[in-house]
């Protein structure tokens, strides 16, 4: 392989890895946020629940 091809492959891997870590972080935060919201909603009295 030529040096330019090796550099290009390592750059693509770095970019894909960066996007993957970012997507996993956002998905994990969304999952945690949904679970946290559900657990907190159980503590609200039924007469104070505006979403039902």
N, C-alpha and C positions, 0 to 999 in steps of 0.2 A: 504494500500500500504506500501511497505517497503521503508525505507529511501533511499536505492540505486535507486529504481525505480523513486521516486520523483526527485532525483538529476539528473538522466538520462533524464527525461522528460524536466526539466528546462534547461538542457544543450542543448538539441535538439532545444528547442524553442529559446534559445539565438542564436544558430548557424543559424537557419533558418531566424530569424529576422535580423541578421547581413548580411547574403547573400541578403535578400530582400531589405534592405536599400541600400546596395552597388549596386545591379542591378538597382534599381530605380534611384539612383544618376547617374549612368553611362548612362542610357537611357535618363534621363532628360537633362544631359549635351549634349548628341548627338543630341537630338531634338533642344535644344537651339542653338547649333553650326550650324546645318543645316539652321535654320531660320535666324541666323545672317549672314551666308554666302550668302543666297539668297538676303537679304536686302542690303548687301554691293555690290553684283554683279550688282544691278540695278544702282549704281553710276558710274560704269565703262563705258567709252565711247565705242560704238559699234566697232570702229576700233581697240581698245585696248583689246578686249575680245579674248583671245587665246583659250578658250574652245568651241567656236562656229565655 
